[in-house]
Amino acid sequence: PAAPPPGVERTVGRGCDYATLGEALAAADPGDTLLLEGGVTFHENVTIGESVALEGGYKGCGSGSADPTTIDGGGSGQVFEIAAGLRVTLENLGVTNGDSGNGGGGIRFAAGASGTGNLTLTNVAIYGNSAKVGGGLWVGRDAQVTGVGVQIHGNSALDYGGGVRLFG
């Protein structure tokens, strides 16, 4: 897919533009960057339906911290459900406590007829998630994932792919 047009920055956290990641994603347009308050944990399960960037460690909100941001799925469903054909960047994040009876407890990145899609992970830790397959990360056919500084550990799967399940 083509690169999205340049977007706007939307801040997320205490004292920011949006209190929750879900609210910010609902308002996001393709190409937007969501700056997530650093050093805090958001307890959410979110669906990403636009090509956006999520950058944790934003120190401009209430915490003033540049530490990574944690997204905790609360043990119910995927932490991140990313629609097919998107270009999504996740940076300076911890992804934990997702639990899915399907694929991808931490991150489920769909792919298919609407395009290949691209997921870029930078300084992301995916841990403590579980699913039927791909406990940490489930990647659909023809999707591309690239990463730098990615840690995938302590995830489990009922059938296979405790850490990662890739389809080729």
N, C-alpha and C positions, 0 to 999 in steps of 0.2 A: 504494500500500500504506500501511497505517497505520504510524505511527511506532512503533519498537520500544520496549518498556518500558525504563526506566533500567537500566543495567547496572553492572558493576564495572570498575575500571581494572586492567589487567594490564600489567606492565612487561616490556620485551623488550630483552635485551642482556647484556653482561657485568655480573655482580653484580645481576641483576634476577630477577624471578619466572620468566622463560623465557629460554633462551639463543637460540632462533631464533623467527622470525616464524611459521614452520610449526607449531611446538609451541604457540605462543600461540593461533593460529587454531583448532587442533584442540580446544583447551579452551574457546574463546570461546562465549558465549551471545549471542543477539540483544540489542543495546543496549550491549554491552561496548565499552570504549575501550581500544585497545592503544597504550601509550606506548612509542615506539621510541627507544632510546638515540641521542642526538644526535651528529653529527659522525662517524658510523661507516658502513660499508658492510656490508649483509647480502647474501650471495651465495645467493639463493634464487629459486625459481619457486613461486608460491603460488596456491592456489585459495581464494577467499573464498566460503564457503557460508552465512554468516549476515550479518544486517544489523549491521555494526560500524563503528567509527571507528578509523582508524589515524593516529596523530599522531606525526610525527617530531620531532626536536629536543628530546627529553626529557633533561633534564640531571641526573636523579636516579640514573643508573646509573654504571657505571665511568668513562666518559669525562668526565662533568661538563660536557659541551658542550651548548649550546642550538642549535648549527648543524643545518641540515637533515640528515636521514638518507637514505642512498642504498640503493635496492634494485636489485641487479645480477643479471640473469637468466642470466649466464654464457654467452650466445649460444645458448641452447637452450630453445625454447618461450616462451610468454608469461611476462612477469614477473608480471603479475596476471591471473588468470582469475576474473571475478566472475559468479556465477550470476544467472540471470534473476529479476526481481521483488524484488531486495534494495534496501535503502537503505544506501549505503556512503559514508563520508567519508574522503578521503585528504588529509592536511595536512602541510606542511613536509617534502616528500619529493622525491627525485630517482628517476626510474624509467628505467633504462638497460639496454642490452645484452640485450634480448629479441629472439628470432628465431623466427618462426613460419611454417610452410608454409601456414598458414591466415590468419585475420585477427587483427590486433592483436598486434604483437610486444611492445609495452610494456604495454598494458592492453586486454583483451578483455572488454567488458561485454555479456553476453547479454541478450536480452529475448524475450518471447514470451508463451505462453499463461498462464504463472504470474504475470503482472503486468507493469506497466510498468517498475518499478524507478527508482531515482534515485541518481546518482553526483554527489557534490559534491567538487570539487577546490579546494583553497586553498593557494597558494604551492607548487605542484607543477611540477617541470620534467620533461618527457618527452622524452628525447633518446637518440640512438644506437641506436635499435631498428629492426628490419626485419621485414617479413612479406609474404605474397602480396598482401594488401590492408590498408590502414590500418596502416602501419608503426608509428606511435606509439600510436594510439588507434583502436579499432574499437568502434562503438556499434550494437547491434542495434535492430530496429524497436521503436517505442513506448517506448524507454528515454529518460530525461531526464538531461542532464548540465549542471551549472552550475559555474562556476569564477570565481575571483578570483586574480589573480597567477599565472596558468598560462602556462608557456612550453613550446611544442612546436616543437622544431627538430632538424635533423640526423638525421631518421628517413628510411627509404626503404621503398618497396613495389615488388614485382615487376610488379604490374599497375597499380594506381592507389591514390591516397590515401596518399602517403608519410607525411604527418603524421597525418591523420585520415580515417576513413571512417565516415560517418553514414548510417544507413538511416532513411527517413521513412515 
